[in-house]
Amino acid sequence: MVFKAIILILLLAIAISMATALFGLMKNDPDSNRTVKALTVRISLSIILLIFIMLGYLTGLITPNTVNF
């Protein structure tokens, strides 16, 4: 359960980082690196999330849904 909560927190952090980048773009300040920093954080969080999901799958903490048709 804690593992899934960490994944949800990472997803929320990615969404917040995307919103920060959007507001940085809308502000239109040519000397600001706010957008670049926010997108760098988003990419880093996405890589961490991918690693967490792969580790969860490999250790059995996350199991795929099997649908029988």
N, C-alpha and C positions, 0 to 999 in steps of 0.2 A: 504494500500500500504506500509506503514511504517512497519507493522507487517511482511509482506513477505520479505521486505528488511533485517530485523533483522534475519530472518530464513536463507536467502542467506549468510549473513555475518557469521553466525554461521557455516554453511556448509563449507565456505571458510576457516575459522579458524581451523576446524577439518582437512581439507586437508593439511593445512600448518603444523599442529601438527604431522600428519602422516609422512610428508616429513622430518620434523625435527628428528623424531624417526628413520627413515631410515638412515639419514646421521649420526646419533649417533651410529647406529649399524655398519655402514661401516667404521667409524673412528677407531674402534677396540681399544679403550682405556679402559683397565680393571678397572681403578679407577674412571671413569666417570659415573655419574648417569643421564646423559643427556637423554638416551632412556627411562628410567623409568619415569622421570619427564614429558617428552613429551607424553608418553602414558597415564599418569595420567591426564594431561590436556585434552587429547582427550576424555577420558572417561567422565570427568566432563562436557565438552562441549556437548557431545552426550546426557547426561542426561538432561542438560538445554534445548537442542533442542527438545527432546522428550516432556518435560514439556510445552514448548512454543507451540508445535504443538497441544498437547491435549487441552491447554487453548484456542487456536485459534479455534479449532473445537467446543468446548463447548460454547464459546461466540458467535459463528457465523461468526467470521472473516475469517475463512477458511471453504469452503463448498465443499463437495465431488462432483466429476463429475458423473452425471447420464447418462449412455449410454443405449439407447433404441435399443434393437435388434429386 
